[in-house]
């Protein structure tokens, strides 16, 4: 039996439009244009997992169900996956290029520190009706 490979999708900025950034944990926007169709298409060939740093996973599940996304696990752990689709990702190739990018990037924006207290305990739930 061939088991589907997993693709991990970030929630904010990939599925949820997140147009105003973090707003006290509220999920205030609808889906990003094309997200629902893309997820439906990917779900035909892959197991999809939604990854988020949000504390309340049930809010994410409720939002996914409200917008008729197919059933997907929702987690704030990093599961094993074939690929991670994330609006804030940096593809690692080597440390020299990575350090050059980070040093250049952080000369133009303020550094942010995110602690475990900001994201809360890690857990996993499953969406779907």
C-alpha positions as CSV (number, residue, x, y, z in Angstrom):
1,X,0.0,0.0,0.0
2,X,1.4,3.4,-1.0
3,X,1.1,5.9,1.8
4,X,0.7,9.6,0.7
5,X,3.7,11.8,1.3
6,X,3.1,14.8,3.7
7,X,3.1,18.5,2.8
8,X,3.1,20.9,5.8
9,X,1.2,24.2,5.3
10,X,1.7,27.3,7.4
11,X,-1.6,28.8,8.6
12,X,-1.1,32.6,8.8
13,X,0.0,34.0,5.6
14,X,-0.4,30.8,3.6
15,X,-4.1,29.8,4.3
16,X,-5.4,32.6,6.4
17,X,-4.8,36.0,4.7
18,X,-3.4,37.6,7.9
19,X,-3.5,41.0,6.3
20,X,-2.9,43.0,9.5
21,X,-0.4,40.6,11.1
22,X,-0.8,39.4,14.7
23,X,-3.9,40.9,16.3
24,X,-4.3,39.4,19.8
25,X,-4.6,35.9,18.4
26,X,-7.8,36.8,16.4
27,X,-8.3,35.0,13.1
28,X,-9.9,37.9,11.3
29,X,-9.5,37.3,7.5
30,X,-10.8,34.8,5.1
31,X,-8.5,32.5,3.0
32,X,-5.8,33.8,0.7
33,X,-7.0,33.8,-2.9
34,X,-6.6,30.4,-4.4
35,X,-5.8,28.7,-1.1
36,X,-8.9,26.5,-0.9
37,X,-8.5,25.3,-4.5
38,X,-4.8,24.6,-4.0
39,X,-5.4,22.7,-0.8
40,X,-8.1,20.6,-2.5
41,X,-5.8,19.8,-5.4
42,X,-2.9,18.9,-3.1
43,X,-5.1,16.8,-0.9
44,X,-5.7,14.4,-3.8
45,X,-2.1,13.3,-3.8
46,X,-0.7,14.3,-0.4
47,X,-1.5,14.2,3.2
48,X,-1.7,17.8,4.4
49,X,-0.8,19.1,7.8
50,X,-1.4,22.7,8.9
51,X,1.4,24.0,11.1
52,X,0.9,27.1,13.3
53,X,2.5,28.9,16.2
54,X,-0.9,29.7,17.6
55,X,-1.8,28.4,21.1
56,X,-5.5,27.6,20.4
57,X,-5.6,25.0,17.7
58,X,-9.3,24.6,18.0
59,X,-9.8,28.2,16.6
60,X,-7.7,27.2,13.5
61,X,-9.8,24.0,13.1
62,X,-13.0,26.0,13.4
63,X,-11.8,28.5,10.7
64,X,-10.7,25.6,8.4
65,X,-14.2,24.0,8.7
66,X,-16.0,27.3,8.3
67,X,-14.2,27.9,5.0
68,X,-14.8,24.3,3.8
69,X,-11.1,23.1,3.7
70,X,-10.7,19.3,3.5
71,X,-9.8,17.4,6.7
72,X,-6.2,18.1,7.8
73,X,-4.3,17.7,11.0
74,X,-3.5,21.0,12.8
75,X,-0.4,21.2,14.9
76,X,2.1,23.6,16.5
77,X,4.8,21.0,16.3
78,X,7.0,20.5,13.2
79,X,5.9,17.2,11.7
80,X,8.1,15.2,9.2
81,X,7.1,16.4,5.7
82,X,8.3,16.3,2.1
83,X,8.1,20.1,2.0
84,X,7.0,23.0,4.2
85,X,5.0,25.8,2.6
86,X,5.5,28.9,4.6
87,X,5.4,32.7,3.9
88,X,8.3,33.3,6.1
89,X,10.6,30.5,5.2
90,X,14.2,30.6,4.0
91,X,15.4,27.7,2.0
92,X,18.7,26.5,3.5
93,X,21.4,25.7,1.0
94,X,24.6,26.4,3.0
95,X,25.6,28.5,6.1
96,X,27.6,31.2,4.2
97,X,24.5,32.1,2.0
98,X,22.2,31.8,5.0
99,X,24.3,34.1,7.2
100,X,24.7,36.7,4.4
101,X,20.9,36.8,3.9
102,X,20.1,37.0,7.6
103,X,22.7,39.8,8.2
104,X,21.3,41.8,5.2
105,X,17.7,41.2,6.1
106,X,18.1,42.2,9.8
107,X,19.8,45.5,8.8
108,X,16.5,46.7,7.4
109,X,14.0,45.5,10.0
110,X,13.8,45.3,13.8
111,X,14.7,42.0,15.3
112,X,11.9,40.1,17.0
113,X,12.3,37.6,19.8
114,X,9.6,34.9,20.1
115,X,9.8,32.8,23.2
116,X,8.0,29.6,24.2
117,X,5.8,31.7,26.5
118,X,4.5,33.5,23.3
119,X,3.4,30.3,21.6
120,X,2.4,28.2,24.6
121,X,2.4,24.4,24.8
122,X,2.7,22.3,21.6
123,X,-0.2,20.1,20.6
124,X,-2.0,18.6,17.6
125,X,-5.7,18.4,16.7
126,X,-7.5,17.3,13.5
127,X,-9.8,19.5,11.4
128,X,-12.8,18.2,9.4
129,X,-16.5,17.7,9.8
